[in-house]
Amino acid sequence: MTAELMPIIAFLSGAMVAAVLSCVSASRATRLQQDILKRGQAAHGRVLHIWRPKLYGAFTRIYFEFEPAGMDGPVRGCHIDRRIAGELRASLPAIGTTVAVRYLPDSPRQAVIARLVSRFTD
């Protein structure tokens, strides 16, 4: 009987480990976004593209570009919006919209769209 249950136990254990790692990863990424919002410098950017995933549980990605101070050309970034799908529709900026961007001066590619993160900070 124990040998028959081993594949099921192994599968469930793997699924639990994958779920925990996914939560830890999402939590770490959210903390990074909050840190960029708190420590970052402000700039204005423009939304280039919005990718809405077909899969349930995947996060929407908003691609944008902005010009950080001291750089010659624009930098492209990707903001990953970690809200559930039902909350997204009304609050996402439209393509071509000017948005407030916060970025780390030492690493301008680490940037977020400020208003999409601000509701998560306390």
Protein Blocks (a to p, Z undefined) as FASTA:
>chain_A
ZZmmmmmmmmmmmmmmmmmmmmmmmmmmmmmmmmmmmmmccdddddfbdcddfbghiacd
dddddddehiabdcddddddfbdfklmmmmpccehiacdddddfklmmlccdfklmmmmp
ZZ
